[in-house]
């Protein structure tokens, strides 16, 4: 492998992509976990259904918006789009978990 094919940290590009995809997967799992934990605190099957469908609805809306922004601002940088998408899902999952309405 040529020295020009390595990034600034010394890792080959394939390893860098693999790390970034691992980070994306971990952030998506964190976002879904926030929804599932909020549903667990409510404790009904309907809450699970609603929170899981909410996660996918948020994913669809933010995904479509980010694809439009990618075409305008950073065309060809799908890695940035995936990372931003996963960060948004993790943030929304935490918001849903911490700001869920109290069940009385």
C-alpha positions in Angstrom: 0.0 0.0 0.0 1.3 3.4 -1.0 1.8 6.1 1.6 -0.5 8.4 -0.4 -3.4 6.0 0.2 -3.4 6.5 4.0 -5.2 9.2 5.9 -3.7 11.7 8.4 -4.0 9.1 11.2 -2.2 6.5 9.2 -5.3 4.3 8.6 -6.1 3.1 5.1 -9.3 4.5 3.6 -11.2 1.2 4.0 -10.5 1.1 7.7 -11.6 4.7 8.1 -14.9 3.9 6.3 -15.5 0.9 8.5 -15.0 2.9 11.7 -17.3 5.5 10.4 -20.0 3.0 9.6 -19.6 1.4 13.0 -20.2 4.9 14.6 -23.3 5.4 12.4 -24.7 2.0 13.5 -24.0 2.7 17.2 -25.7 6.1 16.9 -28.8 4.6 15.2 -29.0 1.9 17.9 -28.8 4.7 20.5 -31.6 6.5 18.9 -33.8 3.4 18.7 -32.9 2.5 22.3 -34.2 5.9 23.5 -37.6 5.2 21.8 -37.7 1.7 23.2 -36.8 2.7 26.7 -39.5 5.4 26.7 -42.0 2.8 25.6 -40.9 0.5 28.3 -41.5 3.1 30.9 -45.0 3.5 29.6 -45.4 -0.2 29.6 -48.0 -1.1 27.0 -47.8 -2.8 23.6 -49.3 0.2 22.0 -46.5 2.4 23.3 -43.9 0.1 21.7 -45.8 0.2 18.4 -46.1 4.0 18.5 -42.4 4.6 19.5 -41.0 2.2 16.9 -43.2 3.8 14.2 -42.2 7.2 15.4 -38.5 6.3 15.1 -39.0 5.2 11.5 -41.2 8.3 10.7 -38.5 10.6 12.1 -35.9 8.6 10.1 -37.9 9.0 6.9 -38.4 12.7 7.3 -34.9 13.5 8.4 -33.5 11.2 5.7 -35.4 12.9 2.9 -34.4 16.4 4.2 -30.8 15.4 4.4 -30.7 13.9 0.9 -32.0 17.2 -0.4 -29.3 19.1 1.6 -26.7 16.7 0.4 -27.5 17.5 -3.2 -27.3 21.3 -2.5 -24.3 21.6 -0.2 -22.1 18.5 -0.1 -22.7 16.5 -3.3 -20.9 13.1 -3.3 -20.2 13.1 0.5 -22.6 10.3 1.5 -20.5 9.6 4.5 -21.3 13.0 6.0 -24.9 12.6 5.3 -25.0 9.2 7.0 -23.2 10.6 10.0 -25.5 13.6 10.3 -28.5 11.3 9.9 -27.3 9.0 12.7 -26.5 11.9 15.0 -30.0 13.3 14.5 -31.6 9.9 15.2 -29.5 9.6 18.5 -30.5 13.2 19.5 -34.2 12.6 18.8 -34.1 9.3 20.6 -32.6 10.9 23.7 -35.2 13.7 23.5 -38.0 11.2 23.3 -36.6 9.3 26.3 -36.0 12.3 28.5 -39.1 14.4 27.6 -41.7 11.7 27.4 -44.9 12.7 29.1 -45.5 11.2 32.5 -48.0 8.4 32.6 -50.6 8.9 35.3 
